[in-house]
Amino acid sequence: MIRSQLLAVAVTSMCLVACGTARDPGGGRPDGGGRPGSLEDVHGRVVGPTGVALSGLSVGIGDKTAVTDADGGFSIPGVVTPYDVNVVLAGTTLSVGRYEGLTRPDPTLTFLLLFSTGEPNTATIAGTVSGGEPIGTASLFTTAFFTTPDVRFDLTTIGITSRNNPFTLPVSWFGPEAISGTLHVLQFAAPRPGDPPTAYTGYGTHSALAVARDGALTGADVALVTPGNATIAGTIVPPDGYRVLEKTLGLEVSGLTAVPLGHVDDGDTDFIFTVPEGIAASAAVTVNAEGNGAGTTSRRVSGITAGSTDVSISLPSPARPIAPEDGALVSAGTVFTLNPLQHAVHVVMLSGGPGAPAYSIVTGAASVRLPELPSGSTYHWFVAALGPSDGIDAFTGGANFFPAVGEAFQTVSATRSFVVR
């Protein structure tokens, strides 16, 4: 499941843009880490892949443990740096996140194996769309979505047709019970659903909308005006032996949300997309490529302005497993090595099937040691590289693991297997 999640993220909202803040400007590293060998009181936080706080998880550093509170926070005193952290579902050993080689005293740890530990807040926003081209016209699509600076939440969009205008947009989020934001409605022409737009015929917003848990906000009407139309174009440079699979156009609205507008599934290394002009948004293009049995590589180029014609998207060569060989017989403590990717951290995923503990090991190094696993079990493993990030301390500096907007790249290796002695 985790492999499919990582591959799905490569299409839309891949990896991390980290920006740690130094806690010790007199002697700590610029990425926020402390001095190796120093004694630190570690006050950290555990979140899910979308940034949602995870409560009730057990956090261990050496022989010291803590349980995360309602905000995902934990505190462990007297830690010698560098240190490794294990995060597990309290009372189980089936899902373990391991983070190796940290020195910062304030890490944010993204636990890949759980998305949330509570129920989200939900509400609805209702209104009527006017202006633009007549809703329901053939090959014309009208979509509504909500943005907020208050929380990170999964984008929800609805299509508006002549049958559901007035519309009702469901909104779901974690965190405070009340948030505020802006409703957006975008109208565009495209040959088929999923194809990139060929023209934009309407755009409008309704701002300063206050949304509360279990609330039903009405009167969020939106009047469309016609935006300008422009193009963006560029070239793709895949690694040797890799072929382009897909190019996806996204609209990054107000630096808050990336709205997927369409994709092209072909191997061309040139692209051209039509984008709206004159609205508070920029374009992003995500490209995915695949090697013959060697895994996948993806990159998202962000902040592309309307009219740009020289966009270059260079895809990184994937980080790959080196040892042990596929099908090897291994034991606890066996060193697993990989060829590292620059300006990235690596996630080694270990999956043994139902009933066996699953591990995600996050490291800035080129090797990890195999943890204790059930004797006789067969495991599968692969390596994901996520960037840009300069080291594990920067990677745990508080930014989202999979940000909705911004420059990002990700590679996922082919899968190998091993048998535990």
N, C-alpha and C positions, 0 to 999 in steps of 0.2 A: 504494500500500500504506500509506504514512504517513497519508494522509487517512483511510482506513478504521480505522487504529489509533487515531487521535485521536477519531473518532466512537465507537468501541467504548469507549474510556476514559470518554467522557461518560456512558455508562450506568452504569458501576460505580465506577471509581476514578479520577476525573478529575484533575487538575492538582496544584497545589502549595500547601502552607502553609509559607512560608519564615520563618526566624527567625535571621538572621545574627548573629554575635557580633562586636562591635567589636574590632579588633586594635589600634587607636590611640585610646584614650578621650580623649587630650588634644587631638586635632585631626581624627580621622577622623569619617566620618558614622555615625549610629547604626545603619545597616544593614550595617556592616562595611566600607564602602568607605574608601579613602584620600583624601588631598587631591588634587584635579585638578591635574595638572602635576608631581606628585611623582615621584620615581624609586623604583620598587619591585622587589624580588626576588619574583617570582611563583612560589609553590609551590602547585600545584593538583592536581585529581584529575578523571579522566574516568570516567563511569559510564554504563550503559545506562538505558533508560526505567524499569526496575524497581529501579534502585540498584545493580546488579551492576558491580563494577570491570571496566574494559576495558583490557587490556594490548595493547602493540604498536601503538598508534595514534600518528600523527604530530601534534604540536601546534605551531602556529606563531603567534608574535606579532611582527609586523614581519618583519625578516629573520632572526629567531632561531627555532630549532626544537628540539624535544625529542621523545622517544618515551616513551610511558607504560610504567611498570613493572608488575609482577605485581599490584600493588594499585591500578592506574590512575593512579598519581602521576606528576607531571612537575615540573620546575623550570626556570625561565627567568630569568636575572638581568638587572638594569638595564632595567626596563620603565618607560616614561614613561606616566603615566595622563592621561586615560582611554585604554584600549587595546582593540583588537579581537583576537579569537582565532579561528583556523581549526583545526578538528580533522578529520583525514582518515584513512581506512584506509591504513596505511603501504604505499607502493609503488603506490597507485592515486589517481585523482582522481574516482572515480565516486560517492563518498559524502562530502559535506562538511558539517560543522556549523560555523556561524559565529555568534559571540557578540559583540555590539557594545556599546561604551561602558562597559566595566567599569573600576572603580578599586580593587576589593578585591584584596589580595595572596594570597588563599587560596580561589579559586573552585572550586566543584564544578560541572563542566560535564556536562550530560546530553546524550549523543549519541543523537539520535532514530533514527538509521538503522542501529543494530546493537544487539541485545539482549544478547549475550554473546560472549566470545572463548575460552571454555573449556567443559568438560563439567561439569554439576552433580553434586553429591553426591546419592546416592539411597539410600534405606533403606525398610524396611517396618515397620509397627506392627500387631500382631495381638492380638485379644482377643475377648471375648464380651459381648454386651449382655444385661442382665436388667432386670426391672422395667418400668414403664410399661404401655402397652397391648400386647396380643399383636402381635408383628411380623408383617406380612403382612396385617393387617386392611385391608379395602377403604378407599380414600381416606385412608389413614394413611401418612405418610412418615417414615422414620428416617434421619438423615444423620450421618456422623462426619467430623470435621476436627481438625487439629492446629494449635496456636498456640505460638509461641516468641518471647521477647524478644531472642534472640541474633542473628538475621539477619532480613532482609526476603526473603520468598519468595512465589511465587505460590500462592494458596490452592488446595488440592486437597481435594475432598470426595467421599465415596462414599455411595451409598444402600445401606442395610442391609435385606435382606429375609429371609424364612424360609429362603431357599436359600443365603445367604452369612453366616449367623450361627452359628459364629464368623466374624469378618470379618478382612480384611487391607487396611490403608490404606497406599498408597504415599506417600512423602514425598520431595520434591526441593528442594534448596537450593544456593546458592552461598556460598562462604566457608569457615569452619572445618570441619574434618572431623567434629567432634562438637558437637552442640547438645543442649539440654534444653528441655522444654516440657510442654504439657498437651494431652491428648486430650479432645475434647468430643463428646458425642452428643446430638442434639436430635431430638425426635419431635413431629410436629404433624399436624393434619388439614387437608386442602385439597381442593377439588372436583376438580382436575386437576393434573398436574405443571406447574409454572410459575405457577400461581395463588397469590395470597397466602394464608397460613394463616388458618384460621377458629378454631382452638383449638390449644393446646400441651398435649400429654399426657405428656411426659417430658423430663427433662434430667439429665445426669450428666457427671462429669469423672473423669479419672485423671491426677493431676499428677505432677511430678518424674520425667518419663520421659526417660532419656538415650538419644539416638539418634546412631549413628555411621555414617560412610560405609560402604556395602555391608552394613550391619547388618540383622538380622531380629529385631526386638524382639517378644517374645511375652509373654503374661500381662497385657496392658493391658486388663483387664476393666472394664466400666463398668456401674454400677447406676443406673437411672433413678428419679427421683422426679418427682412432678407439680408443675410450676411454676404460679404464678398466671397469669391471663389478664386483659389490660386492652386498651384501645384508644388510638390516637393519631389525631388528626384535624386538618385545617387547610384552607387555601385557597392557590391558586396564582395569581400575577399575571404573565402573560406580557407581553412587549412588544406594542405595537400591531401588528396584522397577523400575529401568530404564533399558532399553534394547538398546544395540548398534544398530544403524541404518546404519551407513556408515563410512568407513575409506578412506581418500583421501590422495594420495601421491603428494607432491609438490616439485619442485626443486627451491631452493632459490639461484639465480645467482648473484654473486658478492655483496650480501647484498642489492640489489636494487629491484629485481623483483621476485615474486613467480610464477612459471609456473606450472599449474596443469597438472599432467601426467596421472592420472587415479584413479579410485575409486573402492572399493569393497562394495557392498550392502549386508551385512549379519550381523548376530548377534554375530559372534565370538569375543571373548575378547582377542585373540592372533592375531598378524599380522606379515607378512614377505613381504618385498618389495625388488625388485632389483633396484639398483641405480647406476649411473655412477661413476667411480673412476678416479682420476687424472685430474679433471677440477676444475675451480674456482667456485664451487657451493657446497652447503650442502642440505640435505633433510629436509623436514618438513612433519609431519603427523598430519592431522586434523581428529578428531573423533567427531561424532554427536550421541547423544543418546536421547531417548524419554521416558517419563513416561506415564503411563496410564491416560490420561486426565490432566496431571500435568505440561505440557510444555516440553521444550527441554533444553539440556545442551551440550556444545561443548568446546573443547580445542584444541589448536594447539601447538605442541611441535616443536621447531625450532632448527636449527643448528646441526642436526643429521649427524655425519660423517659416511662415508662408512665403513661398517664392524661392526657397533654397533649392539649388539645383546641383550642388556638388557634395552631397552627403556621402561619406565613406564609412562603411561598416565592416570592420575587420574582426573576424571571429577567432577566438583563441583556440589553440590546440589543447585538447582535453588533458587533464591530469589522469593518469592511468595506473592501475595496480602493477607492481613489479613482482613482488613475492608475497606469499607463496604461490606456486603454480596452481592452475585450475585443478581441482580435485585432490589437492594435497592432504596428507594426514598431519594434523597439527595438535598442539597442546597449549594449555594456559601459559602465557608469557611469550609465545612465539611472536617475533617481530614481523609485522606486516609493513611493507615498504611500497612507496608510490613515487612516480615522478611528479614533483610539485609544479604548480602553476604560479607565476609571479603575480604579486598584488592580489592574492586570494587566500582564503582559508579553505581547509579541506574537511569534508564530512565523510567519514567512513561508516557506511551503513551495514549492519550485520543482522540478518534475519534467518531464524531457524524454523519457522513455521509455527503452527498452533501449539501452545503450551510451552514453547521455548522462549527464553528472554531475548528481546530485540534491543540492540544497542545502536545509538547514533553517537559517534566519537568525533568531536569537533577539535581540530588542531591546526596550528600554523606550521607544524613540522612535516617532514617527509616520511614519518613512520609512526606507528602506534603498536602497543603490545596487546595481544589478545587477552581479554578478560577471562575469568573462570566461566566455562560454558558446560552444559550437560555432556558427559562422556557418551560417545557413540552417535551423537546427533550430527546431522548434515546441515551446514549453513550456506547461505548465499551472501555475497558481499560485493559492493561496488563503491566507487569514490566519486563524490560530487565536489567540484571546486566552485566557490562563490566569491564574487568580487564586484567592484574594487574594494579591497580592504588590506591594510598593511599590518597584518599580524593579529593574533588572537585577542590582545588587549583592545585594539581598535574595534575589532569585530564585536566585542561585548560591551561597547561604549554607550549603549542605550538606544541606538537606532533600530528600526524594525528589520527583522531578518529578511522579509520579503516586502520591500517598500512598494507602494502603489505607483510611484512616479520616480523618475531619475535614471541616470546612467547605471547600467548593471550588466553583468555577464555571468554565465553559468555553464559548466560542463558536467556531463554525467558519463561515467565510463561504462564499458560493457561489464556484465556480471560474471563473477567467478564463484566457485563453490569450494568448500573444504569440509573435512570430516574431523570431528574432535576425538582424540584418543580416549 
